Amino acid sequence: QVQLVESGGGLVQPGGSLRLSCAASGFTLDYYAIGWFRQAPGKEREGVSCISSSDGSTYYADSVKGRFTISRDNAKNTVYLQMNSLKPEDTAVYYCAATVLPRGAKLHAIDYYDYWGQGTQVTVSS
C-alpha cells in the first residue's frame, strides 16, 4: 500500500522554526520527485518546495526562498522541509506529494503529483 505520512507540524511563534517530515511506505522514494504543497483557508493549494529524483534540483516558491530548505534521505525513505523565520502567512495545511515527473515538466507542476499525504497543520501565531 502506497502511503505518505507527514509529521512535524504545530503551533509556532513568528520567527520560529519547524521541520516537517514526509515518510513513505509501500514504495521507494528514490525514483520520485517529492513536493511540499500548502493550502491556507480559502486559498488554492500552492507549491512550496520540490526536489527532483535524479540530480537533486530544487524548486522554492518566491515567498519561502532563503527561509525553507528541502532535503531527502533516501536511506530513510523520507523527505524533510526545514522552515525557518516563519511568518503568519505561512500558516496552512502542508502536504507532501510524490510523482515520477515526465521529462521537461516543471517540478512544482501540481497536476503531475500522484500520491499525497494527509497533511499536517502549521500555525504561525503569537
All heavy atoms as an XYZ file, in Angstrom:
960
protein
N       0.853     -1.189      0.000
C       0.000      0.000      0.000
C       0.887      1.236      0.000
O       1.701      1.435      0.880
C      -0.895      0.003      1.229
C      -1.824      1.202      1.309
C      -2.664      1.203      2.584
O      -2.549      0.301      3.409
N      -3.474      2.201      2.750
N       0.710      2.079     -1.011
C       1.490      3.307     -1.125
C       0.960      4.339     -0.139
O      -0.241      4.615     -0.105
C       1.410      3.842     -2.564
C       2.058      5.201     -2.656
C       2.052      2.867     -3.536
N       1.861      4.885      0.651
C       1.424      5.841      1.654
C       2.508      6.875      1.912
O       3.699      6.555      1.952
C       1.091      5.114      2.962
C       0.308      5.931      3.947
C      -0.168      5.103      5.141
O       0.295      3.978      5.367
N      -1.092      5.647      5.907
N       2.091      8.125      2.072
C       2.955      9.215      2.511
C       2.370      9.763      3.804
O       1.165     10.032      3.874
C       3.017     10.327      1.462
C       3.685     10.002      0.124
C       3.452     11.129     -0.875
C       5.176      9.767      0.314
N       3.228      9.930      4.801
C       2.763     10.427      6.086
C       3.604     11.628      6.494
O       4.822     11.509      6.661
C       2.833      9.340      7.167
C       2.385      9.907      8.510
C       1.971      8.144      6.775
N       2.947     12.773      6.664
C       3.628     13.990      7.104
C       3.597     14.075      8.633
O       2.655     13.599      9.271
C       2.964     15.241      6.540
C       2.850     15.320      5.035
C       1.503     14.852      4.528
O       0.847     14.061      5.232
O       1.091     15.284      3.428
N       4.604     14.695      9.173
C       4.646     14.972     10.610
C       5.489     16.210     10.843
O       6.201     16.668      9.937
C       5.206     13.776     11.385
O       6.526     13.505     10.970
N       5.394     16.744     12.053
C       6.235     17.871     12.432
C       5.530     19.213     12.464
O       6.142     20.213     12.840
N       4.269     19.245     12.080
C       3.543     20.499     12.141
C       3.224     20.896     13.571
O       3.472     20.141     14.514
N       2.670     22.096     13.720
C       2.316     22.558     15.051
C       2.141     24.049     15.088
O       2.063     24.717     14.054
N       2.084     24.559     16.311
C       1.941     25.989     16.551
C       3.306     26.575     16.893
O       4.002     26.041     17.776
C       0.963     26.227     17.701
C       0.815     27.665     18.209
C       0.238     28.553     17.115
C      -0.064     27.689     19.458
N       3.676     27.641     16.221
C       4.972     28.260     16.460
C       4.810     29.779     16.385
O       3.944     30.281     15.660
C       6.019     27.752     15.440
C       5.655     28.149     14.023
C       7.417     28.214     15.796
N       5.622     30.487     17.124
C       5.580     31.945     17.093
C       6.272     32.477     15.848
O       7.170     31.817     15.289
C       6.242     32.519     18.342
C       5.487     32.237     19.625
C       6.100     32.957     20.807
O       7.244     33.397     20.777
N       5.314     33.086     21.879
N       5.898     33.665     15.407
C       6.610     34.278     14.273
C       8.107     34.329     14.550
O       8.536     34.640     15.663
C       6.008     35.682     14.208
C       4.635     35.515     14.763
C       4.771     34.498     15.859
N       8.879     34.001     13.503
C      10.330     33.937     13.651
C      10.846     32.575     14.067
O      12.057     32.342     14.032
N       9.956     31.685     14.444
C      10.353     30.360     14.882
C      10.607     29.405     13.726
O      10.529     29.779     12.551
N      10.918     28.157     14.097
C      11.259     27.139     13.113
C      10.475     25.858     13.349
O      10.091     25.553     14.488
C      12.762     26.814     13.189
O      13.547     27.933     12.866
N      10.269     25.127     12.280
C       9.711     23.783     12.331
C      10.388     22.948     11.254
O      10.811     23.485     10.230
C       8.202     23.792     12.057
C       7.249     24.289     13.141
C       5.835     24.358     12.592
C       7.299     23.399     14.370
N      10.439     21.643     11.486
C      10.910     20.736     10.446
C       9.825     19.713     10.172
O       9.443     18.943     11.061
C      12.194     20.017     10.846
C      12.789     19.226      9.669
C      14.106     18.570      9.990
N      13.954     17.333     10.721
C      14.838     16.336     10.714
N      15.951     16.458      9.995
N      14.643     15.254     11.429
N       9.339     19.733      8.952
C       8.344     18.760      8.532
C       9.031     17.536      7.943
O      10.061     17.658      7.283
C       7.403     19.362      7.495
C       6.676     20.653      7.877
C       5.713     21.052      6.764
C       5.963     20.520      9.204
N       8.445     16.386      8.190
C       8.947     15.132      7.625
C       7.854     14.494      6.779
O       6.671     14.594      7.095
C       9.357     14.164      8.731
O      10.393     14.685      9.526
N       8.275     13.838      5.726
C       7.363     13.099      4.855
C       7.949     11.705      4.689
O       8.957     11.529      3.996
C       7.250     13.798      3.511
S       6.313     12.881      2.264
N       7.342     10.739      5.347
C       7.831      9.362      5.310
C       6.991      8.536      4.346
O       5.760      8.574      4.388
C       7.774      8.755      6.706
N       7.679      7.792      3.498
C       6.989      6.969      2.512
C       6.998      5.507      2.927
O       7.968      5.023      3.510
C       7.651      7.110      1.153
N       5.924      4.824      2.608
C       5.871      3.376      2.797
C       5.174      2.767      1.594
O       4.353      3.410      0.942
C       5.133      3.011      4.088
O       3.809      3.489      4.045
N       5.550      1.538      1.292
C       4.942      0.857      0.155
C       5.621      1.146     -1.168
O       5.275      0.535     -2.186
N       6.557      2.074     -1.178
C       7.326      2.337     -2.382
C       8.615      3.051     -1.976
O       8.730      3.567     -0.868
C       6.541      3.164     -3.400
C       6.265      4.585     -2.999
C       6.919      5.620     -3.634
C       5.347      4.889     -2.005
C       6.661      6.930     -3.290
C       5.080      6.200     -1.657
C       5.741      7.227     -2.295
N       9.571      3.081     -2.909
C      10.862      3.697     -2.651
C      10.884      5.086     -3.260
O      10.608      5.260     -4.442
C      11.987      2.835     -3.260
O      11.913      1.519     -2.705
C      13.341      3.438     -2.956
N      11.255      6.065     -2.424
C      11.229      7.445     -2.873
C      12.319      7.787     -3.887
O      12.232      8.803     -4.571
C      11.356      8.397     -1.679
C      10.114      8.601     -0.816
C      10.429      9.566      0.320
C       8.962      9.095     -1.634
N      13.334      6.920     -3.987
C      14.496      7.237     -4.815
C      14.125      7.714     -6.217
O      14.783      8.586     -6.773
C      15.382      5.995     -4.981
C      15.894      5.451     -3.678
O      15.132      5.472     -2.701
O      17.049      5.012     -3.641
N      13.085      7.134     -6.783
C      12.770      7.393     -8.187
C      11.686      8.441     -8.375
O      11.222      8.656     -9.496
C      12.348      6.079     -8.858
C      13.375      5.000     -8.683
C      13.141      3.909     -7.843
C      14.604      5.069     -9.333
C      14.097      2.926     -7.667
C      15.561      4.088     -9.164
C      15.294      3.030     -8.327
O      16.235      2.047     -8.148
N      11.331      9.096     -7.263
C      10.220     10.033     -7.313
C      10.670     11.449     -7.003
O      11.502     11.672     -6.117
C       9.141      9.632     -6.298
C       8.381      8.395     -6.670
C       8.927      7.139     -6.473
C       7.112      8.491     -7.241
C       8.232      5.990     -6.832
C       6.411      7.354     -7.594
C       6.975      6.116     -7.388
O       6.270      4.991     -7.744
N      10.110     12.391     -7.733
C      10.199     13.780     -7.302
C       9.219     13.970     -6.152
O       8.122     13.397     -6.156
C       9.843     14.709     -8.454
N       9.627     14.753     -5.175
C       8.797     14.998     -3.997
C       8.531     16.485     -3.880
O       9.443     17.303     -4.023
C       9.496     14.511     -2.715
C       9.887     13.045     -2.847
C       8.581     14.727     -1.506
C       8.735     12.095     -3.040
N       7.297     16.802     -3.613
C       6.947     18.200     -3.450
C       6.237     18.452     -2.134
O       5.543     17.575     -1.610
N       6.472     19.623     -1.599
C       5.701     20.119     -0.466
C       4.760     21.196     -1.009
O       5.206     22.134     -1.678
C       6.594     20.705      0.610
C       7.303     19.686      1.433
C       8.587     19.243      1.284
C       6.776     18.971      2.563
N       8.885     18.300      2.234
C       7.789     18.120      3.040
C       5.539     18.968      3.213
C       7.611     17.271      4.131
C       5.368     18.131      4.296
C       6.393     17.286      4.746
N       3.495     21.046     -0.686
C       2.475     21.991     -1.084
C       1.733     22.449      0.158
O       1.753     21.758      1.185
C       1.503     21.332     -2.078
C       2.176     20.857     -3.346
C       2.803     19.615     -3.376
C       2.197     21.643     -4.476
C       3.444     19.158     -4.532
C       2.828     21.209     -5.635
C       3.449     19.967     -5.658
N       1.087     23.592      0.079
C       0.325     24.053      1.233
C      -0.986     24.681      0.776
O      -1.092     25.173     -0.351
C       1.133     25.050      2.065
C       1.399     26.393      1.391
C       2.335     27.237      2.253
N       2.621     28.530      1.628
C       3.506     29.401      2.103
N       4.203     29.119      3.204
N       3.696     30.552      1.487
N      -1.938     24.641      1.684
C      -3.241     25.226      1.397
C      -3.744     25.948      2.626
O      -3.936     25.333      3.682
C      -4.235     24.154      0.950
C      -5.541     24.717      0.434
C      -6.358     23.697     -0.315
O      -6.183     22.485     -0.181
N      -7.273     24.173     -1.155
N      -3.938     27.229      2.473
C      -4.500     28.051      3.530
C      -6.006     28.151      3.325
O      -6.499     27.970      2.207
C      -3.862     29.436      3.514
N      -6.752     28.449      4.385
C      -8.216     28.555      4.252
C      -8.616     29.553      3.167
O      -8.096     30.670      3.126
C      -8.649     29.029      5.640
C      -7.598     28.535      6.554
C      -6.309     28.630      5.780
N      -9.491     29.112      2.279
C      -9.991     29.989      1.232
C      -9.044     30.205      0.070
O      -9.339     30.999     -0.825
N      -7.911     29.515      0.086
C      -6.925     29.687     -0.994
C      -6.678     28.363     -1.712
O      -6.951     27.282     -1.183
C      -5.611     30.232     -0.445
C      -5.714     31.631      0.128
C      -4.348     32.181      0.463
C      -4.440     33.630      0.947
N      -3.097     34.187      1.258
N      -6.137     28.461     -2.915
C      -5.786     27.267     -3.656
C      -4.506     26.657     -3.096
O      -3.674     27.338     -2.504
C      -5.578     27.612     -5.142
C      -6.853     27.993     -5.860
C      -6.656     28.127     -7.357
O      -5.515     27.981     -7.824
O      -7.645     28.371     -8.062
N      -4.370     25.354     -3.335
C      -3.144     24.688     -2.933
C      -1.999     25.188     -3.817
O      -2.144     25.311     -5.033
C      -3.305     23.173     -3.079
C      -2.254     22.355     -2.388
C      -2.613     20.876     -2.365
N      -3.828     20.627     -1.599
C      -4.264     19.405     -1.286
N      -3.581     18.342     -1.678
N      -5.375     19.244     -0.593
N      -0.862     25.464     -3.186
C       0.267     26.020     -3.920
C       1.547     25.256     -3.631
O       1.711     24.682     -2.549
C       0.466     27.495     -3.545
C       0.828     27.720     -2.098
C       1.173     29.171     -1.785
O       1.235     29.993     -2.714
O       1.386     29.471     -0.590
N       2.446     25.272     -4.594
C       3.730     24.632     -4.413
C       4.634     25.457     -3.516
O       4.741     26.665     -3.706
N       5.251     24.826     -2.565
C       6.167     25.483     -1.635
C       7.612     25.155     -1.998
O       8.434     26.046     -2.197
C       5.878     25.048     -0.190
C       6.896     25.653      0.766
C       4.462     25.413      0.210
N       7.905     23.876     -2.087
C       9.264     23.437     -2.395
C       9.213     22.015     -2.918
O       8.408     21.210     -2.451
C      10.148     23.508     -1.147
O      11.470     23.123     -1.452
N      10.069     21.735     -3.894
C      10.099     20.415     -4.502
C      11.545     20.005     -4.746
O      12.429     20.860     -4.869
C       9.344     20.401     -5.832
S       7.663     21.065     -5.765
N      11.759     18.689     -4.826
C      13.106     18.184     -5.089
C      13.015     17.043     -6.086
O      12.123     16.197     -5.994
C      13.790     17.752     -3.768
C      15.255     17.394     -4.012
C      13.038     16.610     -3.091
C      16.072     17.291     -2.720
N      13.931     17.032     -7.029
C      13.876     16.023     -8.080
C      14.413     14.693     -7.576
O      15.043     14.599     -6.530
C      14.695     16.484     -9.284
O      16.075     16.434     -8.978
N      14.153     13.658     -8.369
C      14.631     12.325     -8.021
C      16.044     12.082     -8.519
O      16.766     11.249     -7.973
C      13.716     11.267     -8.627
O      13.702     11.388    -10.048
N      16.448     12.809     -9.533
C      17.673     12.463    -10.241
C      18.864     13.304     -9.818
O      19.797     12.812     -9.180
C      17.438     12.610    -11.749
O      16.917     13.899    -12.035
N      18.825     14.586    -10.148
C      20.009     15.420     -9.934
C      19.922     16.291     -8.697
O      20.801     17.124     -8.471
C      20.254     16.305    -11.164
C      19.063     17.210    -11.480
O      18.094     17.217    -10.695
O      19.114     17.889    -12.521
N      18.887     16.117     -7.908
C      18.768     16.883     -6.673
C      18.361     18.326     -6.878
O      18.430     19.126     -5.941
N      17.920     18.654     -8.091
C      17.497     20.027     -8.317
C      16.272     20.330     -7.479
O      15.497     19.426     -7.134
C      17.210     20.266     -9.798
O      16.228     19.366    -10.270
N      16.125     21.595     -7.138
C      15.061     22.001     -6.230
C      14.288     23.189     -6.783
O      14.751     23.917     -7.665
C      15.635     22.391     -4.858
O      16.607     23.420     -5.031
C      16.269     21.192     -4.158
N      13.117     23.342     -6.240
C      12.257     24.489     -6.519
C      11.818     25.082     -5.186
O      11.497     24.338     -4.250
C      11.021     24.054     -7.317
C       9.898     25.075     -7.265
C       9.874     26.144     -8.152
C       8.894     24.980     -6.305
C       8.862     27.094     -8.087
C       7.881     25.924     -6.236
C       7.871     26.974     -7.127
O       6.878     27.911     -7.056
N      11.805     26.408     -5.130
C      11.252     27.112     -3.973
C      10.331     28.225     -4.476
O      10.699     28.965     -5.392
C      12.358     27.725     -3.116
C      13.230     26.716     -2.426
C      14.447     26.318     -2.969
C      12.840     26.149     -1.213
C      15.249     25.380     -2.344
C      13.641     25.208     -0.570
C      14.831     24.829     -1.149
O      15.617     23.899     -0.512
N       9.192     28.332     -3.852
C       8.339     29.478     -4.133
C       9.057     30.744     -3.682
O       9.831     30.716     -2.716
C       7.010     29.330     -3.396
N       8.809     31.832     -4.376
C       9.480     33.089     -4.025
C       9.241     33.464     -2.567
O      10.118     34.027     -1.909
C       8.984     34.214     -4.938
C       9.521     34.095     -6.353
O      10.502     33.347     -6.565
O       8.954     34.737     -7.254
N       8.062     33.143     -2.071
C       7.691     33.557     -0.718
C       8.482     32.832      0.364
O       8.489     33.270      1.524
C       6.199     33.330     -0.490
O       5.868     31.964     -0.693
N       9.157     31.732      0.015
C       9.886     30.960      1.038
C      11.384     30.880      0.770
O      12.121     30.324      1.587
C       9.309     29.534      1.179
C       7.806     29.584      1.405
C       9.640     28.664     -0.014
N      11.834     31.431     -0.336
C      13.261     31.371     -0.656
C      14.089     32.008      0.444
O      13.760     33.077      0.950
C      13.537     32.085     -1.988
C      13.183     31.267     -3.212
C      13.479     32.023     -4.494
C      13.075     31.215     -5.716
N      13.245     31.963     -6.972
N      15.157     31.316      0.809
C      16.031     31.817      1.859
C      15.572     31.463      3.258
O      16.320     31.662      4.229
N      14.360     30.935      3.386
C      13.840     30.569      4.711
C      13.591     29.064      4.834
O      13.748     28.489      5.911
C      12.526     31.315      4.982
C      12.654     32.822      4.959
C      11.364     33.496      5.434
N      10.223     33.202      4.573
C       9.089     32.634      4.996
N       8.950     32.292      6.267
N       8.087     32.430      4.142
N      13.199     28.430      3.751
C      12.871     26.995      3.765
C      13.947     26.220      3.017
O      14.513     26.699      2.041
C      11.522     26.738      3.090
C      10.311     27.228      3.827
C      10.410     28.060      4.933
C       9.046     26.842      3.415
C       9.290     28.513      5.612
C       7.904     27.278      4.074
C       8.042     28.125      5.172
N      14.196     25.003      3.479
C      15.147     24.117      2.808
C      14.555     22.728      2.705
O      14.134     22.154      3.728
C      16.479     24.048      3.576
O      17.018     25.362      3.723
C      17.478     23.173      2.827
N      14.554     22.180      1.501
C      14.073     20.822      1.291
C      15.265     19.886      1.174
O      16.311     20.257      0.633
C      13.178     20.733      0.024
C      12.448     19.393     -0.041
C      13.976     21.008     -1.242
C      11.371     19.333     -1.122
N      15.115     18.686      1.720
C      16.181     17.687      1.614
C      15.551     16.301      1.620
O      14.404     16.138      2.024
C      17.180     17.832      2.767
O      16.538     17.622      4.018
N      16.332     15.349      1.159
C      15.807     13.985      1.152
C      16.854     13.030      1.680
O      18.055     13.226      1.468
C      15.355     13.576     -0.249
C      16.426     13.559     -1.324
C      15.811     13.432     -2.730
N      14.987     12.249     -2.860
C      14.016     12.110     -3.755
N      13.749     13.095     -4.593
N      13.317     11.007     -3.828
N      16.402     12.021      2.391
C      17.260     10.962      2.914
C      16.691      9.665      2.355
O      15.766      9.083      2.931
C      17.259     10.969      4.439
C      18.232      9.974      5.034
O      18.608      9.007      4.336
O      18.616     10.146      6.202
N      17.246      9.228      1.243
C      16.700      8.040      0.583
C      16.862      6.793      1.442
O      16.050      5.870      1.360
C      17.355      7.846     -0.780
C      16.884      8.879     -1.797
O      15.850      9.530     -1.611
N      17.646      9.037     -2.866
N      17.899      6.761      2.254
C      18.103      5.597      3.123
C      16.958      5.451      4.125
O      16.598      4.337      4.513
C      19.430      5.720      3.854
N      16.389      6.602      4.522
C      15.269      6.575      5.463
C      13.927      6.702      4.750
O      12.879      6.738      5.399
C      15.418      7.712      6.480
C      16.612      7.560      7.407
C      16.651      8.666      8.453
C      17.816      8.466      9.408
N      17.881      9.535     10.431
N      13.989      6.800      3.411
C      12.761      6.943      2.624
C      11.924      8.129      3.105
O      10.689      8.047      3.208
C      11.930      5.650      2.683
C      11.351      5.275      1.333
O      11.882      5.640      0.284
N      10.252      4.536      1.354
N      12.614      9.232      3.374
C      11.975     10.390      3.993
C      12.479     11.674      3.330
O      13.661     11.766      2.962
C      12.272     10.429      5.496
O      11.764      9.224      6.101
C      11.606     11.627      6.158
N      11.576     12.631      3.206
C      11.926     13.966      2.731
C      11.572     14.955      3.831
O      10.566     14.784      4.532
C      11.172     14.295      1.434
C      11.403     15.739      1.019
C      11.613     13.356      0.317
N      12.388     15.976      3.961
C      12.217     16.963      5.023
C      11.998     18.352      4.436
O      12.462     18.655      3.334
C      13.448     16.994      5.920
C      13.804     15.662      6.517
C      14.784     14.859      5.939
C      13.162     15.190      7.656
C      15.110     13.632      6.476
C      13.486     13.960      8.199
C      14.459     13.174      7.606
O      14.768     11.956      8.139
N      11.324     19.184      5.219
C      11.218     20.600      4.888
C      11.551     21.371      6.152
O      10.779     21.376      7.117
C       9.813     20.958      4.398
C       9.654     22.410      3.937
C      10.470     22.643      2.658
C       8.183     22.743      3.697
N      12.736     21.971      6.157
C      13.151     22.818      7.272
C      12.618     24.213      7.029
O      12.915     24.815      5.989
C      14.677     22.840      7.383
C      15.199     23.731      8.494
C      14.842     23.229      9.876
O      14.931     22.034     10.146
N      14.428     24.122     10.756
N      11.842     24.712      7.965
C      11.209     26.020      7.818
C      11.707     26.938      8.921
O      11.481     26.662     10.108
C       9.685     25.880      7.885
C       9.118     24.865      6.893
S       7.318     24.862      6.828
C       6.922     24.333      8.487
N      12.392     27.976      8.532
C      12.921     28.956      9.478
C      12.277     30.310      9.254
O      11.660     30.551      8.211
C      14.443     29.077      9.312
C      15.177     27.785      9.590
O      14.764     26.971     10.407
N      16.291     27.577      8.891
N      12.436     31.183     10.236
C      11.900     32.553     10.138
C      10.443     32.532      9.699
O      10.036     33.270      8.782
C      12.744     33.378      9.156
O      14.095     33.408      9.548
N       9.667     31.720     10.356
C       8.271     31.551      9.953
C       7.472     32.823     10.160
O       7.712     33.593     11.108
C       7.647     30.388     10.716
C       8.062     29.008     10.176
C       7.823     27.914     11.209
C       7.303     28.704      8.895
N       6.515     33.020      9.261
C       5.666     34.201      9.277
C       4.198     33.764      9.392
O       3.855     32.639      8.997
C       5.840     34.980      7.970
C       7.260     35.393      7.659
C       7.345     36.059      6.298
C       8.769     36.465      5.960
N       8.858     37.117      4.630
N       3.342     34.622      9.883
C       1.913     34.259      9.965
C       1.337     33.820      8.628
O       0.468     32.928      8.594
C       1.270     35.557     10.456
C       2.339     36.219     11.262
C       3.616     35.920     10.526
N       1.834     34.373      7.550
C       1.311     33.991      6.237
C       1.756     32.600      5.790
O       1.303     32.105      4.749
C       1.698     35.024      5.171
C       3.161     35.385      5.127
C       3.464     36.658      5.910
O       2.942     36.823      7.041
O       4.259     37.479      5.385
N       2.628     31.968      6.551
C       2.992     30.571      6.280
C       1.969     29.596      6.857
O       2.058     28.390      6.628
C       4.364     30.245      6.863
C       5.488     31.023      6.199
O       5.470     31.140      4.956
O       6.381     31.501      6.922
N       1.023     30.113      7.614
C       0.000     29.258      8.211
C      -0.820     28.559      7.133
O      -1.361     29.206      6.233
C      -0.929     30.094      9.106
O      -0.178     30.609     10.201
C      -2.079     29.245      9.634
N      -0.868     27.242      7.213
C      -1.571     26.440      6.203
C      -1.486     24.969      6.598
O      -0.745     24.605      7.516
C      -0.952     26.635      4.830
N      -2.221     24.149      5.876
C      -2.001     22.710      5.932
C      -0.947     22.380      4.878
O      -1.079     22.781      3.717
C      -3.294     21.923      5.658
C      -3.012     20.422      5.672
C      -4.363     22.272      6.700
N       0.086     21.688      5.308
C       1.196     21.331      4.427
C       1.067     19.863      4.029
O       0.883     18.985      4.889
C       2.528     21.582      5.119
C       2.896     23.040      5.160
C       2.188     23.925      5.964
C       3.935     23.546      4.379
C       2.507     25.274      5.991
C       4.263     24.894      4.399
C       3.533     25.747      5.206
O       3.850     27.088      5.229
N       1.180     19.624      2.741
C       1.066     18.279      2.185
C       2.365     17.921      1.467
O       2.967     18.768      0.801
C      -0.060     18.206      1.161
C      -1.430     18.543      1.672
C      -1.882     19.856      1.677
C      -2.274     17.548      2.150
C      -3.157     20.175      2.142
C      -3.548     17.852      2.608
C      -3.975     19.161      2.604
O      -5.240     19.458      3.063
N       2.764     16.661      1.567
C       3.816     16.196      0.677
C       3.189     15.300     -0.380
O       2.120     14.710     -0.170
C       4.933     15.473      1.413
S       4.499     13.880      2.123
N       3.846     15.260     -1.523
C       3.323     14.502     -2.651
C       4.486     13.950     -3.462
O       5.594     14.490     -3.417
C       2.438     15.380     -3.517
N       4.226     12.886     -4.195
C       5.272     12.216     -4.967
C       4.804     11.977     -6.396
O       3.615     11.748     -6.648
C       5.635     10.879     -4.312
N       5.764     12.005     -7.301
C       5.469     11.734     -8.699
C       6.710     11.263     -9.433
O       7.825     11.596     -9.054
C       4.931     12.988     -9.403
O       4.583     12.649    -10.750
C       5.978     14.094     -9.446
N       6.503     10.478    -10.464
C       7.546     10.232    -11.456
C       7.323     11.292    -12.519
O       6.423     11.173    -13.353
C       7.448      8.811    -12.040
C       8.519      8.612    -13.107
C       7.593      7.773    -10.932
N       8.130     12.331    -12.456
C       7.872     13.530    -13.243
C       8.250     13.319    -14.710
O       9.375     12.885    -14.991
C       8.662     14.685    -12.658
C       8.205     16.101    -12.997
C       6.831     16.366    -12.421
C       9.205     17.102    -12.456
N       7.365     13.605    -15.631
C       7.710     13.483    -17.053
C       8.861     14.424    -17.406
O       8.985     15.510    -16.837
C       6.428     13.904    -17.775
C       5.343     13.737    -16.761
C       5.970     14.028    -15.448
N       9.659     14.007    -18.352
C      10.776     14.850    -18.777
C      10.254     16.184    -19.279
O       9.312     16.241    -20.066
C      11.565     14.146    -19.876
C      12.790     14.917    -20.346
C      13.626     14.087    -21.284
N      14.172     12.906    -20.627
C      15.022     12.059    -21.191
N      15.378     12.241    -22.457
N      15.490     11.030    -20.530
N      10.886     17.243    -18.788
C      10.508     18.576    -19.210
C       9.444     19.225    -18.351
O       9.210     20.434    -18.477
N       8.792     18.447    -17.514
C       7.756     19.022    -16.660
C       8.391     19.806    -15.513
O       9.457     19.442    -15.020
C       6.855     17.922    -16.121
N       7.712     20.850    -15.105
C       8.214     21.650    -14.003
C       8.004     20.917    -12.676
O       6.974     20.291    -12.474
C       7.517     23.008    -13.971
C       7.803     23.874    -15.195
C       7.170     25.237    -15.049
C       7.353     26.075    -16.304
N       8.769     26.296    -16.607
N       9.005     21.025    -11.800
C       8.952     20.339    -10.515
C       7.703     20.688     -9.725
O       7.162     19.843     -9.018
C      10.181     20.691     -9.678
C      11.370     19.750     -9.691
C      12.495     20.327     -8.850
C      11.001     18.361     -9.213
N       7.253     21.924     -9.822
C       6.149     22.353     -8.978
C       4.795     22.240     -9.681
O       3.805     22.772     -9.189
C       6.369     23.796     -8.524
C       6.482     24.786     -9.637
N       7.595     24.886    -10.436
C       5.610     25.707    -10.094
C       7.417     25.844    -11.326
N       6.213     26.347    -11.145
N       4.777     21.511    -10.803
C       3.514     21.333    -11.529
C       2.632     20.359    -10.762
O       2.779     19.139    -10.868
C       3.793     20.835    -12.939
N       1.713     20.888    -10.009
C       0.937     20.107     -9.048
C       0.135     18.989     -9.707
O      -0.069     17.924     -9.116
C       0.031     21.047     -8.231
C      -0.599     20.322     -7.045
C      -1.025     21.684     -9.123
C      -1.311     21.264     -6.077
N      -0.301     19.191    -10.930
C      -1.164     18.203    -11.597
C      -0.452     16.885    -11.859
O      -1.112     15.859    -12.087
C      -1.701     18.762    -12.905
C      -2.719     19.863    -12.693
O      -3.222     19.990    -11.554
O      -3.006     20.603    -13.644
N       0.877     16.879    -11.841
C       1.615     15.635    -12.085
C       1.760     14.776    -10.839
O       2.132     13.618    -10.934
C       2.999     15.936    -12.644
C       2.986     16.412    -14.075
C       3.327     17.723    -14.398
C       2.638     15.565    -15.117
C       3.314     18.170    -15.705
C       2.614     16.002    -16.435
C       2.953     17.307    -16.720
O       2.941     17.743    -18.019
N       1.472     15.324     -9.689
C       1.722     14.595     -8.440
C       0.592     13.607     -8.173
O      -0.584     13.983     -8.107
C       1.926     15.568     -7.282
C       3.299     16.176     -7.318
C       3.590     17.259     -8.146
C       4.346     15.636     -6.563
C       4.867     17.795     -8.220
C       5.620     16.171     -6.620
C       5.873     17.245     -7.456
O       7.143     17.762     -7.518
N       0.995     12.330     -8.026
C       0.026     11.241     -7.942
C      -0.321     10.822     -6.525
O      -1.456     10.447     -6.236
C       0.578     10.007     -8.677
C       0.922     10.303    -10.112
O       0.039     10.772    -10.839
O       2.087     10.079    -10.497
N       0.682     10.821     -5.676
C       0.498     10.310     -4.314
C       0.593     11.470     -3.342
O       1.531     12.271     -3.411
C       1.563      9.259     -3.990
C       1.600      8.125     -4.976
C       2.668      7.958     -5.844
C       0.549      7.210     -5.048
C       2.702      6.922     -6.756
C       0.577      6.168     -5.956
C       1.646      6.033     -6.810
O       1.667      5.003     -7.711
N      -0.354     11.510     -2.417
C      -0.455     12.611     -1.466
C      -0.577     12.093     -0.048
O      -1.225     11.064      0.196
C      -1.685     13.465     -1.784
C      -1.536     14.256     -3.039
C      -1.745     13.816     -4.322
C      -1.127     15.619     -3.145
N      -1.487     14.833     -5.222
C      -1.109     15.951     -4.518
C      -0.773     16.594     -2.217
C      -0.745     17.212     -4.974
C      -0.421     17.847     -2.674
C      -0.410     18.150     -4.044
N       0.033     12.830      0.876
C      -0.175     12.557      2.283
C      -1.454     13.226      2.773
O      -2.150     13.916      2.016
N      -1.729     13.046      4.055
C      -2.973     13.556      4.629
C      -2.843     15.014      5.085
O      -3.863     15.655      5.373
C      -3.399     12.680      5.816
C      -2.723     12.989      7.148
C      -1.254     12.584      7.188
O      -0.754     11.873      6.325
N      -0.554     13.058      8.221
N      -1.624     15.507      5.145
C      -1.407     16.898      5.535
C      -1.099     17.064      7.004
O      -1.502     16.255      7.840
N      -0.363     18.127      7.298
C      -0.061     18.484      8.679
C      -0.251     19.991      8.832
O       0.168     20.776      7.971
C       1.365     18.044      9.074
O       1.585     18.293     10.465
C       2.440     18.761      8.274
N      -0.880     20.389      9.928
C      -1.213     21.805     10.132
C      -0.001     22.554     10.676
O       0.631     22.117     11.649
C      -2.375     21.932     11.104
C      -2.743     23.366     11.468
C      -3.376     24.120     10.313
O      -4.273     23.611      9.641
N      -2.933     25.356     10.079
N       0.290     23.692     10.060
C       1.302     24.615     10.561
C       0.607     25.935     10.852
O      -0.034     26.511      9.977
C       2.437     24.822      9.541
C       3.364     25.943      9.986
C       3.220     23.534      9.341
N       0.720     26.376     12.093
C       0.114     27.635     12.503
C       1.202     28.531     13.085
O       1.898     28.140     14.017
C      -0.987     27.409     13.540
O      -1.979     26.524     13.004
C      -1.648     28.728     13.923
N       1.331     29.717     12.499
C       2.327     30.680     12.962
C       1.571     31.853     13.570
O       0.904     32.611     12.871
C       3.232     31.153     11.817
C       4.334     32.073     12.365
C       3.838     29.967     11.091
N       1.680     31.969     14.870
C       0.905     32.981     15.574
C       1.536     33.285     16.918
O       2.117     32.395     17.553
C      -0.530     32.495     15.778
O      -1.272     33.420     16.559
N       1.395     34.531     17.335
C       1.875     34.903     18.667
C       0.745     34.799     19.681
O       0.959     35.059     20.877
C       2.447     36.313     18.641
O       1.488     37.222     18.137
